[in-house]
Amino acid sequence: MIDPTKKPAEKNDKKPENLVRNRTFIYQFYHPDELEGGNPSRELVVLLHGSGGNEASLVPLARRVWPRAVLLGVRGRVLQDGGTRWYRKITAVKFDEKDVQQEADTFVIFISKLAEKENLDLPNATFVGYSNGANLLAATMFMHSDLVRRAVLMRSMPVLAQMPKADLSKVQVLTITGEQDKLYSPFAPALSDALRRSDAKLDAEMVDAGHMLGLKDRQIIRQWLASLDGTNLTDVKVRPKKH
């Protein structure tokens, strides 16, 4: 018999979370001598992909901007609901802050050990992040202010409710926000304010685009680099390597 005094069990419609975390970061170096006409320089550009990407995702864009640099593509350790990420998300615009902090710390340990092993010049490297990767990079800059000296943050937003106090006075930062990026662009001013409060040398640019990257992003990056280095950079057309 059914006990009328017993409350019916609540239905749990929440789906179990599908999250896997790799023990280490997967990474790949891309040298300009692997491409036709490439002459290597001492430049190092570290690439942090967006959601669902991998260590190669930003290479085509970066190679057009830095034709002679060594590119280091790194893949985020988190695989959530089948997509690669740098930290656990709760919703599209809300994230597990403890996980962000953990992954930022782990990334710093990883890149520092790799720099020692491979003799990388991290103080003069440019770190480039897109979306999820840019958010992790921004958090890392505030948590470990001595790591990054030059950063490009594309389609980024703050993922920590309270950014740690940091002295970023020696850090040059370019942020590029998509004007049509309706979901994430409203959060960009908060990140810019946090960077300015920490005395970062910030250039905040708005591009007529959505969340995806394109030619205008490359143009803005080249103009920014030219303003820093006093050089006139032009877009580089890289032909596919023949097999």
Residue, then its C-alpha position, 0 to 999 in steps of 0.5 A: m500500500i502507498d503511505p499517504t504521509k510519505k512525501p514522493a521522491e523528488k525527481n532529479d533531472k540533472k544530468p551527470e557531469n561528463l568531465v575528464r582531466n588530463r594529468t599533463f598538458i599536451y603541447q607542440f612546438y611549431h618552427p618557422d623552418e617547417l614552412e616555406g621561406g621561414n627564417p627562425s628568430r628568437e621570438l616565442v609566442v605561446l598559444l592558448h586555444g578557445s573552447g573545443g580547440n587544441e594546441a594547433s587551433l591558433v597556429p594559422l593566425a599566429r603564423r601570419v602575424w609572427p612568421r619567424a617566431v617559434l610558436l608553442g601551442v598548449r592544450g587545456r587539460v579539461l575535457q568537459d561534455g566532449g569539448t576541450r577547455w582550460y577549466r570547468k564551466i558551470t554555465a556559458v558565463k559562470f565558471d568554477e573559480k576554484d578550478v580556474q585557480q587550480e588550472a592557472d597554478t598548474f599551467v604556471i608550473f608546467i610552462s616554467k618547467l618546460a622553459e627550463k627544459e627547453n631554454l625558453d625565453l619566457p620574459n620576452a615571450t608573447f602569450v596569446g589567448y582566445s576566449n576560454g584560453a584568454n580567460l585562463l591567461a588573464a587569471t594567470m596574469f593576476m595570480h602570477s604577475d611575474l610570468v607574463r610581460r606581453a599578452v594578447l587577449m581575444r574575446s576575453m572576460p573575467v572568470l574570477a569574481q575578485m581578481p587578486k591584487a597584482d602589480l602589472s605595471k610591466v605588462q603590455v596587454l592587448t584585448i580585442t572584443g567582438e562588437q557583435d559578440k553579444l554573449y561575452s562582450p558585455f563582460a569585457p569592460a570589467l576585465s579592462d577595468a581590472l587590468r587598468r587598476s593593476d597598472a597594466k599598459l592596456d590597449a583595449e580594442m573593439v572589432d566589428a565581428g562576433h566571437m569568431l576570429g578573422l582578418k581584422d584581429r590579425q590587423i589589430i595585433r600587427q598594429w599593436l606590435a608595430s606600436l610597441d616595437g617601432t616596426n611596420l608589420t605586414d600580413v604574411k601569406v603562408r603557403p601550405k607545406k607540400h607533402 
